[in-house]
Amino acid sequence: MARRLRGGLRLNATGRFAPSPTGTLHLGNLRTALLAWLYARAQGAPFLVRIEDLDTGRVRERFEREQLADLAALGLDWDGAPVRQSERRALYEDALARLDADGIVYPCWCTRAEIREASSAPHGPLPEGHYPGTCRRLTAAQRAEREASGRPPALRVDSGAAEIAFVDRLHGAQRGLVDDFVVRRNDGAFAYNLAVVVDDGAQGIGEIVRGDDLLDSTPRQLWLADRLHLPRPTFAHVPLVLGPDGARLAKRHGAVTLADRLEQGETADEVRARLAVSVGLADDDERPSPAELAARFDPDRFAPPPSGPLPGLWTG
Ligand code: GLU
């Protein structure tokens, strides 16, 4: 669905939450889901759920069921049936074939250790996690040698060291270099960066709301969207919830899932309220419904505090 701007320009505000069913959602994930839902629903737009289950070694069906039940328990609804990435491989194949036809896909045999070593060598240091392009520069003989090793290669794209600029709703103007990132892993699984761009494009997502740990992935994804001629969505990278020790929220921090909180005697309404209070969307003594939160949520003005612990969670 769209919102009409002055001058008749239409902006697509369709949103999504895209959990990986590799664990139970904690309060930080649930707060991100709530915010993604609010950005979409406050603009009267559809909200979709996509199950990012490509990492088959870590995916458990039970987590998918739990995650959907948690969203529903918090009153977050979605349009249509959730889609699963594992059922959409043909779309990723097709995108990969198009990139390959453009001549920008190449095989890479580097191990993690080799990449670490190369990225701190003479031309470095590259930005953390960036691939130095080793396998793009192989001679025919070096390539034949690697092919003969029998070790299956990952597939990377030659990004030409592009630089991508974009504006994040919460972080403002951003600029980032794009390295030759992986589009298919050496175990054959399509990489997150490829699948997420293909799906957001195919599902018509206009408003991407996710944790700010993914801010650094955005230049790669925008570069890929451009290559695949997909429209660029809007981004809001929202703050993460931290534990009392300042580390990202995790199971070891205690009662951090919805089930844990319910077991502690809280209601789902209280949990939702706690999440809303932590980002300035409700007062301490309120228990606003999702619809009430959507009515007061202004996507253009929302300014949450930076990542931090949830107020009141550990102090009673
Ligand atoms: N599946 C990713 C995760 O759970 C989220 C990807 C995204 O929102 O772009 O971290």
Boltz pocket constraint, residues with backbone or C-beta under 6 A from the ligand:
constraints:
  - pocket:
      binder: B
      contacts: [[A, 18], [A, 19], [A, 20], [A, 52], [A, 196], [A, 209], [A, 210], [A, 211], [A, 214]]
      max_distance: 6.0
